[in-house]
Amino acid sequence: MNKIKVFVVLCLISTFAFAGGYRVSTQSNKQLAMGHTGVAVVNSADILFFNPAGIVHLENKLNISAGGFGVFSDVKFQNQEFGTTSETDSPTGTPLYLYATYKVTEDFSVGLGVYTPYGSNVTWPTDWSGSHLVNEIELSAIFIQPTLSYQLFDSVSIGGGPILAIGGVSFNRNASRTLTDEEGNRSNIGIEDSGVTSWGWTAGLMFTPTDRFSLGFNYRSLINIDSTEGTATFSNFPNSTLTPANGETSFTATLPLPAELTLGVSYKMFNDKLLLAFDYNRALWSEYNSLDLEFGNGATSINPRNYKDASTYRFGAQYAATDKLTVRAGYYFDESPVQSGFFAPETPRNDSDGYTFGLSFQATPKLSIDTSFLFLKFREVTESYDFYFDTGSPVPAPFEGTYKSSAFIAGLGITYSM
Amino acid sequence: MKNLNIKLIALFIASAAIVSCDEDFDNPIEDGGTYTSGEADFSKYVTVGNSLTAGYADGALYLSGQQNSFPNIIAGQMQFAGGGEFNQPLVNDNTGGLLAAGFQILPNRFVLASDGMGNPAGPAVFTGAAPTTDITNKVTGPLNNFGVPGAKVFHLAAPGYGALSGVATGTANPYYARFSSSESSTIIADAAAANGTFFTLWIGNNDILGYATNGGTFTNPLTGETTQALDHNVTNNITPSSYSSSDITNNNVFAGVYQQLVAGLTANGAKGVLVNIPDVTSIPFFTTVPSQALSPADPTFGPQIPLLNQVYGGLNQIFTAFGQPGRQISFSTTGASGLVVRDLDLADLSQNPNFVNALVPLVQGIGASFNLTLTAAQATGLAQILAPQFGQIRQATPSDLITFTAAPLLGGNNQQLFGTLTGAGLPVELAGALTANGVTFPLGDQFVLDEDEQAAVTTAQTAYNATIEGLALANDLAFVDARAALAQVASTGVAFNGGVLTSTYATGGGFSLDGVHPTARGYAFTANTIIDAINAKYGSTLPKVDIGAYSTIQLSDQVQ
């Protein structure tokens, strides 16, 4: 993989936060508008992401969808005991997706998808009260997924394909709660890596016993992003042999992009004008035990995470209101994978309620314009991260506070079929 | 149909506009109302005191120290409950040190240096950047912090204490000269003119501390001569202008001036806090170097014990013969023994010519131990050199407090005497043996706060504290028992989020590298202690600070 090209792509497709952990559920405008359901919804080429078994059900020979989102997120923090407050100033994320499918025969289709299912982009004010845990984090992962889908029986199709994941990370935090150089500047460690590639796979199954009822199942495997060629930068350390020296060094770290399993149904009624869908996601976050950084200069940073597997319950509906206009709405409840005592401000995500709606406008018989809105309300939570220790201290220094996060996402996409 | 399309799109846009509004906490503390000022009015906080109020640490006043001064921390928390701006006479840099018209008059701060191989070496003066704060550049603009390092209680009311012209002659204080309103102004008048609605007053520490840190002595800066400092509760001298910097302020002088200070600060009806004086034994300056410092396990000291006991055995007999049977010096081979110290309270036997004669056989014996045969004339000459060294010494008892300034001396030799002895032709080994600091060459009295001196300090401190607490009661002001708070840090330590704050030198977190002044974390603890007292007295609900977020000591190898 040509690193420079990958880097350019990463710059174009920066990613975002939302959903539990650093999973980002913005893989389709049509589907996001209906609660990001979709494992059993055959709407467009977007099904390639939701369930590769579904692309063989698309009626047209060639289907292409592409779209993007503007992500506006905000996290507020306060600690009432000490009167400390903070608020993120994260840059606007712009996730993109592109899917194309081609019907080779009536019962065999191929496709290619490029999408960004994981990412996080949180920017706290530099040197804020939790800066020893994180100042700024940017994770991104682009998945490239070639896909095959086959109609096995009249009512059963299967599909799947390999996934090439290209990951990048940039993370910055202060070395401790108090260490500074001689001028009083906080000692800081930043790490950066991009173009880290890794392979995974996905497979799905779709069961369509009637024209109205579909049941879908999809599994996407764990992909570990092993970062070994990045750069760690130590800055503002004092001129002392008691601390690491300033400058660049190497580091190693592994960030898991956990497996996800989805089961869902859809049902059409009122002359197929109304479609109702339900998806259940299970993200196998328990893979994420600890974020361990080992630096080339001998320093280490062990950060227990101890995530748990987490579920998301998605409900969506779409209604063909007129010949040209389809309206959609949805709701989902997203359970946080973060357990009590492990609530770190780098992914300050509690359980959340997502309210979605959107519409598609059929501009021409072949081209539809899709929009979606997601308003994601994370429930207010007072939590702590209990596993930070000052250098040499036998007792931890929990970082506690109340978090209130929200995100507003607006998306625009097109769907083209011929 | 087209109409319906437009309506649906309009509805869609309206919905998007509605849901995109900002989310906030159920009880956002930034909106106010979470914290209250009670009966107090924090709109203008004014603070008066000494180095502790100024934010002095690590032997200097530097920028981040001032930013972490306890008044600045308290002022930050007061802003949640109606507090206003808080201006301090900030210095320019984190180097510390002061200049007067370009010449450095006070040294840079201490940092903790390493040995160059990843181990801590000890405190050293930071040399990584030059000091840039010149006292001739007067601070202008309104101030809230009137803390002046070095100030004693009577200095706060002394006209001319901030005169630039008096700094060179020692009649004025360079820190106050930076921001005094005039050459004849007083600190208390300047502070009262600030017209605060709330104040803290913490003064009186230096009225005993100068005596204590100098071991009850005064060293004349011009002659270098060390004499006993005076306890003006004994002399009953009530004229502070005649006091030396090491003298203990008379209790009545203290009470009289302190009353004036309180009257000045409360004249406009302001509420406030009075803070009392901690024990000197709470600070690492007196608890880091043990008086029983001589261990037989020490590989350089241990093997010398038999010879030392032989020599001091002879000297002990001489002491007895000269009527001083109490001065018995010996070193244990099983446990730690006391350092040998000079005590200006003792009769100086070297004033008696017979003492030299008595030392002659002893000196010859020492020479013999080093295979050196001394003639009578040589032995007498050496005895004359050594008589002042041995004439006024005793062995430190467990109740003596050794000052932190003695630490660099221990394990070394008195270079001046070593030069004299080798210059007189003595072999290096013998000259070295006769000049070992704290063993054969006594630690000066300025390094030892003995029991009597401690009692003098405690007597004054108790009286000062009674005055402070009494005036707090009489004026209906909050009272902070800093003595109890620091005693707790020194005895059990104080647990905080991430550790335990103790007074152990360098590692305890509470005290800066000068051994006397708190670290930023120690000042944050002080601020919390005062906030507790304010809340208790005035019914306010000021939040405390997370002391673990405040720094302790600065590491750096940019030292001499």
Chai-1 contact restraints between the chains, C-beta under 6 A:
chainA,res_idxA,chainB,res_idxB,connection_type,confidence,min_distance_angstrom,max_distance_angstrom,comment,restraint_id
A,Q78,B,I29,contact,1.0,0.0,6.0,A-B,restraint_1
A,Q80,B,I29,contact,1.0,0.0,6.0,A-B,restraint_2
A,F82,B,P543,contact,1.0,0.0,6.0,A-B,restraint_3
A,F82,B,V545,contact,1.0,0.0,6.0,A-B,restraint_4
A,F82,B,D546,contact,1.0,0.0,6.0,A-B,restraint_5
A,G83,B,F80,contact,1.0,0.0,6.0,A-B,restraint_6
A,G83,B,P543,contact,1.0,0.0,6.0,A-B,restraint_7
A,T85,B,E30,contact,1.0,0.0,6.0,A-B,restraint_8
A,R177,B,A549,contact,1.0,0.0,6.0,A-B,restraint_9
A,T178,B,S551,contact,1.0,0.0,6.0,A-B,restraint_10
A,E182,B,G128,contact,1.0,0.0,6.0,A-B,restraint_11
A,E182,B,S556,contact,1.0,0.0,6.0,A-B,restraint_12
A,E183,B,N94,contact,1.0,0.0,6.0,A-B,restraint_13
A,G184,B,S64,contact,1.0,0.0,6.0,A-B,restraint_14
A,G184,B,N94,contact,1.0,0.0,6.0,A-B,restraint_15
A,P238,B,L555,contact,1.0,0.0,6.0,A-B,restraint_16
A,P238,B,S556,contact,1.0,0.0,6.0,A-B,restraint_17
A,N239,B,S556,contact,1.0,0.0,6.0,A-B,restraint_18
A,N239,B,D557,contact,1.0,0.0,6.0,A-B,restraint_19
A,N239,B,Q558,contact,1.0,0.0,6.0,A-B,restraint_20
A,S240,B,S114,contact,1.0,0.0,6.0,A-B,restraint_21
A,S240,B,L555,contact,1.0,0.0,6.0,A-B,restraint_22
A,S240,B,S556,contact,1.0,0.0,6.0,A-B,restraint_23
A,S240,B,D557,contact,1.0,0.0,6.0,A-B,restraint_24
A,T241,B,S114,contact,1.0,0.0,6.0,A-B,restraint_25
A,T241,B,G116,contact,1.0,0.0,6.0,A-B,restraint_26
A,T241,B,G118,contact,1.0,0.0,6.0,A-B,restraint_27
A,L242,B,S114,contact,1.0,0.0,6.0,A-B,restraint_28
A,L242,B,L555,contact,1.0,0.0,6.0,A-B,restraint_29
A,A321,B,L8,contact,1.0,0.0,6.0,A-B,restraint_30
A,T322,B,M1,contact,1.0,0.0,6.0,A-B,restraint_31
A,T322,B,L4,contact,1.0,0.0,6.0,A-B,restraint_32
A,T322,B,N5,contact,1.0,0.0,6.0,A-B,restraint_33
A,L325,B,N5,contact,1.0,0.0,6.0,A-B,restraint_34
A,L325,B,L8,contact,1.0,0.0,6.0,A-B,restraint_35
A,L359,B,F12,contact,1.0,0.0,6.0,A-B,restraint_36
A,F373,B,A16,contact,1.0,0.0,6.0,A-B,restraint_37
A,F375,B,V19,contact,1.0,0.0,6.0,A-B,restraint_38
A,D390,B,G498,contact,1.0,0.0,6.0,A-B,restraint_39
A,S393,B,G498,contact,1.0,0.0,6.0,A-B,restraint_40
A,S393,B,G499,contact,1.0,0.0,6.0,A-B,restraint_41
A,V395,B,G499,contact,1.0,0.0,6.0,A-B,restraint_42
A,A397,B,N497,contact,1.0,0.0,6.0,A-B,restraint_43
A,A397,B,G498,contact,1.0,0.0,6.0,A-B,restraint_44
A,A397,B,G548,contact,1.0,0.0,6.0,A-B,restraint_45
A,K404,B,E23,contact,1.0,0.0,6.0,A-B,restraint_46
A,K404,B,F25,contact,1.0,0.0,6.0,A-B,restraint_47
A,S406,B,E23,contact,1.0,0.0,6.0,A-B,restraint_48
A,F408,B,S20,contact,1.0,0.0,6.0,A-B,restraint_49
